């Protein structure tokens, strides 16, 4: 089971590497949600994007998960526990001040 979870997380990491406006907005929304700054509508759009990623990866089992405030952090915690960084490098280059991280 652990190997299967790791395989799924690695697939998800690869999907996040695709630098697209949809992925950028989704990741930004999740970070804003953590800070308490995302609206329910924003979170719904982000969750729909994540569901599309799961569908495209053949990870339909995740489509039945309720994308609640617990689910998203749980996915990131699973990845962190397995030393899998889900946040793509292209996303890490952005910041609030000048759209670039120092």
Buried (B, 14 or more C-beta within 10 A) or exposed (E): EEEEBBEBBBBBBEBBEEEEEBBBBBBBBBEBBEEEEBEEEBBEBBBEBBBBBBEEBEBEEBEEBEBEEEBBEEBBEBBEEEEBEBBBEBBEEEEEEEEEEE
